[in-house]
Structure formats: C-alpha cells, structure tokens
Amino acid sequence: MSANRATIARPVTLEGVGLHLGQPCTLTFRPAPAGSGRNFVRIDLPGAPTIPAHVSVAVFAERRTQLGDGMTALHTVEHVLAAAAAEEIDDLIIELDASEPPVLDGSSEQFVEALRRAGRHEWDEPAPLLVLEEPFRLEDGDSVYEASPADVLRLEVIIEFPHPLIGRQELLLDVTPESFARDLAGARTFGFVHEVAALQAKGLIRGATTDNAVVVGPSGVVSNVLRWPDEFVRHKALDCVGDLALADARVRAHVRAERPSHSGTLRFVRELLARSEASIPAT
C-alpha cells in the first residue's frame, strides 16, 4: 500500500444502465488535483455541478447510497467508491451524464479494472488517514457496528438471512488493493424474488436483470451461478468499503459490521469521523 496521495494518470470511460433508475449512463474517471478528494460531476446538468463524495452530503435512501437531493442527487454510488477507495485513489473526478452510475455486472470489478487501465499518478504528499483512538459501538435498527483501533482497515462483516442458500455468513479481511480485487470486487449485488414487485412499485431496480444481480428464489439463484458460495457477505463487505469511502480518508480501524445497511454505515461513518483523528499524514 502506498503512503502518498494518488490520482489516475489518464481518463477512462465506462457505459451502462443504472441499477435502480435504469437510465443509460456514461461514466468517465478523470485525474484530479492533489488534495481535491473524490468528486462527482454531473455533466448532464446546467453548470455541471460538482457533488463531493463525502458523508456530509449523504442522504438516507432505500437500498442504495445517495449523495445530495433534488435535481443534483446521485444514486447508488457505493460500487464506484469502493473501487476508488480500495485502489487508494484519493483525488478523482467521476464524471456522469446521468444521476446513477452504470451497474455493469453488479459488482466493482469493472471499475477496478478501469482505474488500473487509467494508470496511477502519486503526489509528493502524504495520503489522508483516519485513525481511530478508542473503541466504540453503534446500533442502527438491526445493524450493529463495533470499531477498535488498528493500523489497517480490517473489515469483519456478518450477515444472516432466512434462506438455506445464505443463512449466516461471516468474513474477515484486511482491505488492500490486492485483497479487494481478489476477494471482494467481483461480488455482485443481490436480492430476492419475493421483493421484486414491491421494489419496482417504489421505482427501484428498474435496471436490474439476472445478468447484473444475483436473484435468489425459493430453490436457489435464478438464471445465474454464484462466484463464491459466500458471495452474499462478500458483496455486503464491498458495500461497506464504498460507504466508508465517504470519510474522505483512508480508514485505519477494525470495523465489525453485523447485518450492515447503507443507512447504518452512513451513521457509523459520521460517528467514526467525530471520534477519530482525521487527515493524519501517512509515515
């Protein structure tokens, strides 16, 4: 892992439809100046407004991580941010011509591949670290988070669903560019057949198909196969990495998340920032 801030060396573009809104989107990663952080730019709107990838602008939304509200809102940004954070790209422009990034195959794998194709440019200044000094616990409905000091991002995720294909699954991983690419990036978003009608009635999962999501029916996965037997907990861990990216610093803590949700992790990030020493230079 590098100790310096980094951006990408050249632009790279991806295209597809959004998971929830189902709209076509062209996404371009562009290099950004040192110290600017990760920012989304809505080139489809007048003035091309910039939305920072920071928890201060996050909005609680169902089944996704949302930044901002109204016309400039951005939906389902967690898979993009997970890739950028795991690749330790601290400064990045994420240019979009729609309000939701493309879902691609439902994972972060193609975002990681694109960032690696773009190359890496490191600045001659230390990366921002968020260092936790004291342990704490946070509960948000069924979600329980515990954090303790560590010199890496050590992520421990536990999920439990009343389906024989899932049940209780646990994962413990020190998140690095290598471990994320190998163990988490390819894990796809998932849902259940019995939820589809209700979610569609709310205007969600309009872009979801069995090609970009793991759909679980009573007898197993519909029209697809799992990439790992525990792909479900791996995807939940991927989501956590994406939501933790909204701290706008490289998190150094042991984070234990039981039954994590997007809203719960956003609250956890806010508490983590309040309790931690942020932007401590790497040594």
N, C-alpha and C positions, 0 to 999 in steps of 0.2 A: 504494500500500500504506500502511496506517495504522501509526503508530508507537505507538499506545496499545493496552492490553489491551481485549478486547471479549467480550461475550456476545450472546445474542439478546434481542429485545425482548419476545417473547411465545411461548407454546408452539405447537408444530405437530406433527401426528401422521401417521405412515405405517403401512400394514399390508401384510403379505405372508407368504410362507413362507421359511424359511432355506434356503440353498443346499445345505449338506451334511447337516444333520439333518432337513430337510424339515418342520419344525414351524411352525404358524402363529405369527406374532409381531406384536404392536402395539408400535411404537417411537414415543416422544414425546421430542422435543427440548424442554428447558426452560431458562429463564435460570438462571444460576448466579452466586454472589457473586464479586466481584473477588478474584483470587489463588487461587481454589479449583481451577483447572485443569479438565480434561475427565474426567468420571467417569460410569461406567455404574451404573445402579441396577436390581437385579433385583426388581421388584415382585411377581413370582410366587412368591418365596420368603419364608419367615417372617422378619420383621425387615427386609425389603427391603434386603439387604446392598449396600454400595457397592464397586465394583471400579474402582480408578483406571486410567485409560488411560496406563499407564507401563510402560516396558520392564522395570522391576524385578519385575513380576508376570507377565510374558510367559512362556509355556510353548512349547517347540518341538513343533509339531504338523504333520502332513502336509497339504499343500495349503491351509493357512489360517493366519491369525494368531490365536492363542488367548491369553486372559488368565485366569489362575488355573487351578485344577484342582478336581476333585471336583464337588460339588453346585453351587457358585457359578461354575463355569467359563463363560466366554463364548467363542464360536467365531466365526470369520470376521468380525472387526471392522474389517478393513482398508479396506473401501469407505466405511464411515461415517466413519472417522477421516480418510481422505483428503479428504473433502468439508469436514469441520470445520477441518482444518489449512489447506487451500487457501483457505478463506474467512476465515482468520485469526480464528477464534472460539476464544479461548484458554480461556475459562471456560464450561463447558457440562455440563448434566445430560442424560444419554442414558438414558431410562427404558425398560425392556424387560419384557415379560411372558413371555419365553422365553429360552433360552440362546444364541440366534443371531439377529442382526438379519435382517429380510427382505431377500432378494436383489434384489427388484424386477426391473429388466430386466438385471441382471448388471453394472451399471456404478455410478458415483457420481452420475450426472446428476440423479436424482430427489432424492437427499439434498441436493445443492447447491441445487436449486430450492426445497426445503422450508426450508432455512436462510435463503434470501433472502426467502421469504414471511414468515418469522418476524421479519424486521427485525433491525436491528443496534443494540446499545447499547454505546457505548465508555465505559470508565472513565477517570478522570483520573489514570492512572498508566501508566508505560511497559510495553510488551509485553516478555516474556522472550525474549532472543535467545541462541542457542547459536553462539558464534563460534569457528571453528577457527583455530588459530595456526600449526600446522605440518602439512605433508602427511603422509599415511600410506597404507599399503596393507594389505588384509586378504584372505585367501583362505579360502573355506569350501567344500570339495569342488570342484565345477566353477564355483562362483561366485567372482568376483574383484571387489573393491571398491577404488577409489582415491579419496582425498579430498584436496582442497587448499583453501587459503583463498579466500574470495570474499565479496562484500558482499551477495549474494542466494543463494537456493537455486537453483543451476544444476545441473540433473539431466541426466546423459548415460547412456542405457541402451542396451545391445547385447544382442540375443538371437540364437540360432541353433538352428533345428530342421530335421531332415532331411525336410522336406516341401516340395514345389515351391511351395505357396501361401505359405510363410513364408520359409524359407531364413534368411539373415542380414538382420536389420533393426536400424537404429540411429536414435536420436532424441536431440536436444539441445534443452533448453528451460529458460529461466528461469521458474521456477514462481511465478506471481502469481495472485490470484483470477481475473483476466481470462483469462490463458493456460490455466489449469487448466480453467475452464469451457468454453473454446473447443476446446482441443486434447486433453484427457485425460478429462474427466469422463464422456463418453459411450462410452468404450472398454469393451467387455464382457469378462467372464471367458471363458476358452476352454479347450477340451480336445479330446481325440482319441477317435474311435470305438473304437479298439482298447484304450483304457484303461477304458472304461465298466464292464465286468463286474468287473474287479479292484477298482476303487474302490468299487463298490456292495457287493462282498463284504466290504469293510472298514467298511461302514456310512456311507460318504461319498456325496456328490452325490445324496442322496435327494430333494432339492427341485429338481434341475437339469432343465431342459427346453430345447428349441431356442428357446423364447421368452425365456429368461433367461441363455443361454450360447451362445457360438459353438462349435459342434461341428464338428470337421474330420474328414472321411472321406477315403478314398483319392483321390476325384475332386474334392474341394472341400468347401465349407461345406454342412452338411445343413440343409435347410428354413429357410434364412435367407440374408441377404446382409450383407457387410461394410459397416461405416460408413466406414471408410478402408481402403485397400489394406494399410496397416501398422497396423491396429487391434491386432494382437498385441503389438507393442512398446509401443504407447500404453497398453495395459492393464497391462503389466509396470511401466511408469513410474507409473501410477496406484497400483498396489500399493506401490511404493517410497515414494510420498508418504504413504500410510496408515501404513506401518511406521515411517517417520521421525517421524511424529507422536508416537510413543511416547517421544521425547526430552522431551516436555512443554515445548518451547520452539521458537521459530521458528528453524529451522536456516539458518545462513549459511555455505555451503560449496559448492564444486564437487564433486559426488558423481558418480563414474563407476562404473556397476554393469554388469559383464559377466556375462550369464547369472544374474541375481539370483534368489534364492529367499527365501521368508519367513524360514526359519531363518537364512540367511546375512545378511539385512538386520537381523534382531534382534541378531545378534552384532556387526554393523557399528555399530548404534546404541549398543550398550554401549561399544564401543571409542571411538566418537565422543565420548560423554559423558566418558569417562575422560581424553581428550586435549584437551578443549575448555574454554573459559571459559563456563559456562552462566549464564543469567539476567542477562546484561549488559543494562542498560536501553537501549532504543532512544533515539536522539537525533534 
